[in-house]
Amino acid sequence: MIKSMSDNIKKILAPLAAELESVDRSIRSHIETGVALIDNSSMHLFAKGGKKIRASLVLLASGLRGSINPEAINLAAAVEIIHAASLVHDDIIDKSFLRRGDISVPGKYGDKIAVLAGDYLYALAVNIAVKDGDKRILNSISDSTTEMVKGELYQIEYSNIDKISEEHYYKIIERKTGRLMATSSFMGGVKGGCSDAECNELYMLGLELGYAFQIVDDTLDFSDSAVTGKDAGNDFKDGKITLPFIYLLNKCSIEERERVKNFARNPDESLWPEVKKMVSDSGALKYSFDKAAEYAEEARKRLDHFPESVYNSCIKDIISFIVNRSY
């Protein structure tokens, strides 16, 4: 199943194969300094690749009014660097030893080096935007980076069983995931010569796609690990309260709610099968996947503002992949 899904995204992004190779070269050229510790710790997360959805959004959006603008390559590299920086910091905060099936940056190099590697990556990405010279690009990328950090702090403050609400949940995923995807498609539109109104449509497309992506990601945490290829229940065990769990809280009886809250306050791996069954029986998984599909459909509709093209179709295929994926 995992191999099949990996093959699917590769097939979808086949029209971008040459450009994505250029993005990889750009990432390496911006990161490498010749100092082994800096280079190895900063490049570590890129060794396993990744789906490169954010980079692809930059490239594809730049081609919606013609052909892909070569100037979008470095910006595509910048959003992947920002994403990598956020994952490094997430792994420090969550004390995660693994990432993408390999040892994480803090797991391999320790927290001190990982903090600095993440900071270095953030600084590099903003520097790329500065060198681009377009104020709209710089404002968008700096704003999204700021919001990602705020989102992490917002999650620490509100993503616990006594404070979380569906409203808080959406604010968290908007900042942590949505804004960078929004910036990706927006910057592509800028580089593709789109009008201000079209760039705003692309920003909203990326934002809605970010919501869909994160809701699916959080909901897959309740799936079987044999399907997803990663340990199930990590969010629950780490004390993170996501949309399926919030739905369960809103639907269960008062007595059940207190019991569920106690589970969340004292996460115990032995309780996971029971919690998973309660979430599944409540209809929370369907509710969450349906919500993701609604956001994906809103994102898809925004492409009606642009002519049909291979790039338009490719974005639509990415949207479908995000809501139908199993990992």
N, C-alpha and C positions, 0 to 999 in steps of 0.2 A: 504493500500500500504506500509506504513512504517513498519508495523509489518511483512509483507511478506518479505521485503528486509532484515530486521533484522534476520528473520528466515533463509534466504538464506545464509548470511555470517556465521551464526552459523553452518549450515549444512556443508558448505565448510570446516570450521575449526574443524569439529568433530574429525578427526584423531589426533588433537592436544589437545583435551579436558584436558587430564591429565597434559600435559606439561604447558598449559596456566594457569591452576590452580596453578601450581608450580611457574609460573611467578608472579601471583598475590601475593603469599606468599612472594616471594623474594622482590617485590616492598615494601610491608608493612614492612618487616624485616629491609630493608635498610633505610626506611624513619623514622620509629618510634624511638623516643628518650625518651619518658616518659614525655616530656614537652608538655602540652596540646596545647598551641598556635602554636608551630612548627608542631606538628603531625596533628592537625586538618586543618590548612591552607594548608599544603603540601599534605595531603591525600584527600582534598576536591574534587579535579578534578577526582579522581579515583572512587568516589562513584557511578558514573553513568556508569562506565565501559568504553565502547568504542569498536571500531572494532578490535583493537590490530593487525593491518596489519603489522606494523613494527616488533613487537615481533614475529609474525608468520613467517615473512621472515627470521629472524635469525634462528629460529628453523628448518624450512623447508629446508633452504639451508644447514644446518649442516647435514641433513639426505640424501642429494642427492647421496652420495657415500656409503650409508649403512643405519645406524640407527641414530636417533637424539642423538647428544652428550649432556649428562647432563650438561657439562660445558657451554653450550649455554644458559641455563636458566637465569643465572645472567646477561648475555649480552642482552638477550631479555628484561629483566627488565630495564636495563640501557637505551635502546633506547626509551622505553615507558616513562621513567622518563624525558629524554631529551625532548621528544615531549610534555609532560605535562608542563614542564618549559617554552617552547616556547609559548604555548597557554596562560599561565598565563601572560607572558609579552605582548603578542598580545592584550589581553583583557585590560591591563593597557593603552597601546598606543591608542587602538581604543575606549576606554571608554565604553567597552561592559559590560552590566549589566547581560547578560545571556550567558550561555555556556552549551551545551548538555541538553537543556531544564530545567536547574537549574540556580540559581544565580551563577555568576562567582566568582572567588576568590577575585578580587578587589572589586566586588559588595558587598561581604559579609564581608570582613575583612579590606577593604580600600587599597589604593595604596601603602602605606608604607610597610605594612605587605606583600602584594602581591609581591612587588619587592624582598623582602628578601626571601620569599618562593620560588620564581622562581630561584633566585641565589643559594639557598640551594639545590634545585633539580639538577641544572646543576653541582654543585660541587660533589654531590653524584654520579652522573653518571660517571663522569671522574674518581672518586675514585674507582668505580667498575672496570673500564678498567685498572687502575694502578695495582690493586690486581690480575687481570687476569695474568699479567706477560708477555704477548706477545706484543712485541713492535709494531707489525703490527696492533693489536687491538687498542692499545693506540693512535697511530698516526691517525688511521681512525676516531675514535670517537672524538678525540680532534679537528681534522680538520673539521669534519662535524658540530660540535658545533660552532666553530669559523665562519664558512661560514653562519650558520643560523643567527648569530648576524649581520654579514656583509650584509646579504640579507635584513634584516629589515631596516638597514640604507640605503641600495641601494634603497629600495622601497620608503622610505621617500624622497630621493633625486630625483628619476626619475619617480615614479608612480603618476604623475600629468599630466593634459591634455596638458600642454605646452612642456613637455619633453619626454613623453612616446613614445616608439616605440615597434614594435614586438620584436626586438632584446633585448631591455631593459626588456620587460616582461619575456622573457625566462631566462634571467640572474637572475631575481628576484626569479622565481619559482624554478630554479635550486638550488639556495642557501637555500631558505626557506623550500622547500619540498623535492627536488630530492636528495640532498646530504645525508640526514639522511636515506632515503630508500636505497640508494646505500651502505651506511655503514652497514645497517642491513643485507643485503644479503651477502655483502663481509665478514663480521665477521662470519656469519654462515658458509660460505665456508671455512674460516680458521679453524674453530672448527671442520668441517667435514673432514679435511684432504685433501681438494682439492689442486690441483697444483696452482702455481702462475697465470698461464694463465686462469685456471678455476675461480679463485677468481676474476680476472679482468673481466671476462665475467659476473660474478654475480654482481659485482659493477655496470657495465653498465646496467644490467637488472634492478637493483633497481633504477638507475638514470632515465631510460626511463619510468619506472613505476611511478616514482614521477612526471615526466612531465604530464603523462596521468591523474594521480589522480588530480593534481591541475587544469589542464585545464577543466576537467569535473566539479570539484567543483565550479570553477569560472563561468562556463557556466550555471550551475544549478541555479545560482543567478538570472537568467532571467526566471526561470520556475515558475509555480504557487505554492504558498505556500501550497496549499492543497495536492500537490504531494510530495514536498520536506519535509514538516513538519516543516519548519522554514520560517521566514519572507523573502519574495523576495525583491531583490533590495538593500540589505544591503551594498554591495560593492559600488554601485553607490552613495548611500546616504552618505557613509563614504568617498567619494572622491577617491576611488581606481579605477584605469583604468585597465580593464582586456581584454583578447583576443577578446571576442565578440565586445566590444566597440571599440577596435583598428581597427578591421575589418570594422566596420561601418564607422569610420573616413576615412579609406583608399578608401572606395567605394562610399561615398556620394559626391554630388556636392560641389563646393566651398561655396556656400551660405548655404547649409545644414550643412557643416562642421563647419562653424562659429556658427551656431545655436546650434549644438550639443556641441561644446566646451563651449559655454555659460552655457548650462545645467550643464556640468561637473564642471565648476568653481563655480557655485552657485547651488549645488544640492538641489532640492526642492521635497519633497515627492509627491506633487500634480502633478509634471511633470513625475513621474515614469511611468504611463501607456503609455504616448506618447513615452517616450524613449524606453520602452520595445517593443512597436510595431515597431518602426524604426529599432531596432536591429533585430527583428524577420523577418521583411520584407526584410532586406538587405541580408539575407542568412548567417548571422554571426553565428547563432547557429549550422547550419549544418557544416560550415567550422571548427568551434571549435571542435565539436564532432568528425569530421573526422580526425583532427590533433591528438586528443587524441587516436583515434583508430590506427593511424599510429605508434605512440610511443608504444602503447600496443603490436602491432604486432612485432615490433623490439625486445621488451622484451621477447615475447613468443619464438621467433626464437633462442634466446640464450640458451634456455633449451634443444635444440637439441644436445648440447655438453655433456649432461648427460643422463644416462640410464633411461628408463621408470620406474617409481615407484609411489607409492601412494603420495610421497612428491612432485615429479615432477608434477603430475596431480593436486595436491592441489595448487601449485603456478599458474598453468595455469588457474585454476578456480578463483583464486584471481584476476588475470589479467582481466578475463572476467567480474567479478563482478564490478571491478573499472570502466570500461568503460560503463557498462550497468546499473549502479545503478541510482536511482532517488533521492538520498539524500546524 
